[in-house]
Structure formats: structure tokens, C-alpha cells
């Protein structure tokens, strides 16, 4: 067949065209060689004139016959037929379990071609990618929410919420047994969170729960019979359990509990991907629940220890007003190096023992030594009543081998007893501590002349005790140096002894607790949010007498009416109280 030459370009160049159309067999061979499925159709009748080999393989038997008036409607692909009739340019559809994509191209006025592509694998890869993104987003959300709390109850609730949102229709979080009752938390999609308790014998009623709480690998869901789930496991109205999955919550060396998931309906199931995702989620949830449980145990232990290390509630003592205050340097640490204590009469002397001290250091380490010092004095008061002797024995105890070096304490130990006319006698001994102050009835402030060496620093102590008397309404204040060394004001100055004396003088006539509170507030205002050391105060006050009224009883004997402040009442005569006594 000779070619025919014609000129069809504006620049005069020529193009070679065939003098006659290609034979049909050659056209078929050319199209069959293409890996893309193609349907050649007539534009006016939508008749399929030619289906290449790829199209026949893709569409099956319906595309094998391409003669006798076969149209695109007869190929059994509704989306293709609809697109052809509507003049559409493309479609996506499912056909015999495969994903098809088609696009239409016109071949002049008389013919057009449908190009078909099998997108099944591509769609599967896209779906797998979306599923992986969804799983990643779920695990990211789980990690973020679970790591945001150390509260055990909140961790279990978040675990149930996440499981219901992404894994199942209902979730039950079961914590490890503690005694005969087991704490649980359940949630159903669309319902409210519900804590409940399970008894020890009920564990075996839930398929797979015994093994999960023991930390064994999870049993595949297909091996669990959902019909065996007890009715009490899920709330009323949940319906029939169609699938059940029980997974352990791995913890820190021991299981943190178990996660029970349920899907409703007869066709429900947990696939292998679901079980794998659940195990990954359970590992994160178990770590969070375990950490929260460990934190709870530590908080409980700390609370028990702090209860013994914190300043005590002052005991009721007849005829003596007592008030104390303690403010640690670190707000996050409730215990520290400053302390006070009051021991009611226990020995033969019948005297109340008061003590206030300051351990070298801050925080928990100082608090440990504080506890040792308090317990030592608690024992010493049973056999020794002299404050200076107590300090000497305490010094020997702190210097025993095995004690951490460079740890010493300053403190004031005193004994208090009632004497005549509602007065108090105090014997005070200081071991390297600031001297106590006395607020007299006229508002003057005096320093108790007691001195001594640090306790726990040198083998031999030198202590100079002092004895004072307090008249009604007079007060003795024991304090730590954190009070006078608190920095504040315009120039970040020390609060100092001068300001403390003035503050105490302004408290004339106040009860002991009011005095302590006023000084604490004044120092707090001075610091104004700045830093300070531990501060401890202990006030000992002789109660103020109220006016007495004398009356004669029927026998002619004088009687006394009225009472005085403090914790006891005295029967005294109407004579004026003697003047105050100075240091002796």
C-alpha cells in the first residue's frame, strides 16, 4: 500500500498519511498490546465496537462478545452505563469485588473510548494508609491524655473513654484486687461513666479475666464465648454481646489490671488488627494506670510520714495557753527543718515540756532529722526534767557513729509549771538557738538570757539555762531564725530583731493564738511573696484573770464567783495579784 502525500500545514510542509485505513486485525493487535483496558464505542448508539484484551479480562464474560449490538449497558457495570448515558467523563465504582475507575475520551464525532483501570490495590493501600493514620492519631491521643494525669480514678476513666471511642461499644477497666473487693470502671457508648465494685469470686465469671489479671497474654477474641459474659458486667439495655475481648493492662513489674471490651450484635467481631491495636493501647493505658497507682501509694506513704513529722496539735494543758505556727520554706514540701512540740506532764516533776528547734538544711532530709530529735526528746522527758541535761543527752545521741555528718540542730527546750496566783514558771535552755522573748503586761519585751552551743556539732555542750516567771497575760515566744532572717521591704532587708520586738510589743493583751497569727501576718507582709527560710513559732502564755466577785455563803465563808481565761479555773482570794517577777 503506497503512501499518499498531501500538504496540510500553513508553512507549506507536508505530512504523510495512509492512503487506506489499517486492517481490522492489525488494529485489534495494537489495542490488545496495551496494558490499559479500552472500550471503543460508537458515539450515536453506545455500541461497543471493540474491547481489548485488558478490558475483556477486567470485565469478564460480558465483554467477550463485541458484536451483535452489545452496548455499554450490557456490560453489567451500572456506573459505566450511567456515565455513558449522561455523557459523563469519569466514574469510580465497585465491580465484582474490585475497584474500577473509568475515563472517557472522544475520537471525533463518531467514536469515543472508555479507558478503564483496576484501582483495587491502590484503594486498598489508601485504605490501609488511612487506617494507619487513624490508629496513629488514636494512640497519640491516648498517650497525650493518659500522660496528663497521675490520678488513678481519672486514668481508668480516660482508658474507658478512649476504648469506647475507638475500639468497642463498651469497655470495663478492672483494677488489681485489693482485698475482697475489686474496683472497676465501665462505660457504654452514649452512656455515663460508672464506677462499680466486683467481688473476688466474680472474676472467674468473666471469660479470660482471671488470666488477664494474672498478666498472661490475651486470649484471642474468637476463643471467647460472648454468651458467657455475666449479665452484671454491662448495664441493662446494652443488648446481646456479639464479641468479647479481654486484654491485660501491663504495669510496672506487676499487672495494672485488665481491659474488657464488648461489641453488641450477632455479627460483631474483633479482627486481628483490632486485637493488635488493643494490645498496643492496653500497654500505654497500663503504664499510665500503674504510674497513677504508684503515685497514690507514694502520696499515702508520704501523708503517713508527714503526719508524724508535721508540728503536732497542741495538747490541752490546764492553766497554760499554747499556740504554735509553722511555715515551710518550700510550699511544695510541707515538712522541713524547723519544728516545735509540746509534751504534757509525764515524769515525777509534773512539768510540761516545750521545745522549738531548727535542723541544719531544708526539705525532706532536714525533716528526717527533725523526727529523730523530737522522738529523742519525747523519750528523755520521761527520765529527765532539766532542760540543760536533755540537751546534753541529745547532743550525745546525735554524735553517735553512723549518723550523717554535718548535721546539727539548734533548739530551745523548756519546762513550764503553774505556781501561785495563776502565774507560770519556765526554765529554758538554748543550744545555739535565738533566745526566746517575753512580752510583759505593760507591753515591754525582754530577751531570756539563755545561751548554749550547737547540738550535734561538738562532743561537749555548754549550756546556760534561765528561769523566768510569767504573770497573768504575759507571754513567752519561742521562734526560729527564719523569722528574723526573712528578707523583704523596699531594700530586701532582714526583718530583724528590732522589728520582731516592736511587733511583739504591739500584741499586748492578745491571746496566744492571736499573737502568733499577728506576727506571722506581719512577717508575711514584709516578705511579700519573696523567699524565706522555714519559720516556726511557739507561744506560752499565762491566762489573764477576770474580775472576781466575793460573796458570803450561808455559813459565812467567803465564796468566789467568776472565771479566768485559759484551760482551768482557780479559787483565789480577792487580793491584788503580786507584781511580775523578772528573770531569776
Secondary structure, DSSP 8 states (H G I E B T S, - for coil): ---EEEE-STTS-EEEE-SS---HHHHHHHHHT-SSEEEEEETTT-BEEEE-HHHHHHHGGGGT--SSS-BGGGGS-HHHHHHHHTT-SEEEEEETTEEEEEEEEEETTTEEEEEEEE-HHHHHHHHHHHHHHHHHHHHHHHHHHHTT---HHHHHHHHHHHHHHHT-SEEEEE---BTTEEEEEEEETTS--EEEEEEGGGGGGSTTHHHHHTT-----GGGS-GGGS-GGGS-TT---EEEEEEEEE--SSS--EEEEEEEESTT----HHHHHHHHHHHHHHHHHHHHHHHHHHHHHHHHHHHHHHS-------TT-EEEEEEE-SSTT-S--SEEEEEE---STT--EEEEEEEESS-HHHHHHHHHHHHHHHHHHTTT---HHHHHHHHHHHHTSTTS-SS--EEEEEEEEEE-GGG-EEEEEEEES----EEE-TTS-EEE---EE--BTTSSS--EE-EEEEE-TT-EEEEE-HHHHT-EETTTTEE-HHHHHHHHHHTTTT--HHHHHHHHHHHHHHHHTT-----EEEEEEE-------EEEE-TTS-EEEE---SSS------SS---------
